[in-house]
Amino acid sequence: MAKLIIDDIEHDIPDGEKIDDICENEGIPFSCNSGVCGTCQIEIIEGQENLNDLNDEEDALGMDRNNRLSCQCRIVAGTVKITY
């Protein structure tokens, strides 16, 4: 079981699961949900290594390991701490 921490609120999440539903429930704004608009950008504070690799959509928007799109992220395992 992985853990997603958003502004000090902890959420347990199955390994490999997308984080978009939890992020949206915590107030992160969403629009397209397909990685083209950049609305759901988050800052990874800790645990960058526990996320899936950046995809083509994130690369096209100039994202890096510390700034990602929450609609495109999956926690492979471990703990990830984010803010928005």
N, C-alpha and C positions, 0 to 999 in steps of 0.2 A: 504494500500500500504506500503510495506517494503522499506528499503533503504540499499543499499550496497555501502560502501565507500572503494575504493581501492586507496591507496596512495593519499588521499585527492580529488579524483574524485568521485562524487556522482552519483549513478544510482538508479532510482526508479524501483522496481520489485514487481510483485504481491505476496501477502502473500502465503507462501507454495511453491514458485517456486524454482527450482534448480538454483544455481548461476554459473554453469559451462560455459554457453555461454558468459556471461558478463566477467568472469575471462579470458577466452581464448581470447576474443576481446581486453582485456587490457594487453595481453602479457604474461600471466601465461602459462608456457609450459604444454602441455598435451601429453599423449601417449596412454594408454590403454582405458581410460574413464570408467573403470569398478572397480577401487579401488584396483588393485593388484600391480601396478608398483610404486606408490608413487611419480610420476613425478610432479603432480599438488599440492604438499603440500603448504599450506598457513599458515600464523600465524594470529590468531584472536587477534586483539588489544583491541577491545571493542565489547560487545554484544554477548558473548558466549552463554548466556542464551536465545538468540533469534534464535538460530540454532536448527535443529533437533538433536537428540541424536546420538552419535557415533554408527556406524554400525559394523558388524562383520569384514568387510574388514579393516576398520580403526583400530579396536582393534588388528587385526593380525599384522598390521604394527607399533604398539606401539604408535599410535596417542593419544592425550588427548584433553581436551576442548579448549586448546590454540593453538594446532597444528592439522590441519585437512586436508583432501583431498577435494579440491574444486569440484571435480567430484561427491562427495557424499553428499555435503551440500545443505540444503534447509533453507531459512529464513522462520521461522514460522510466525513471525511478528516483527515489530520494526526495529532498525538500527543495522547493523553489520559493523565494520571497520576492514579491513584486509590489510596485506602486504604479499609479497612473497620474 
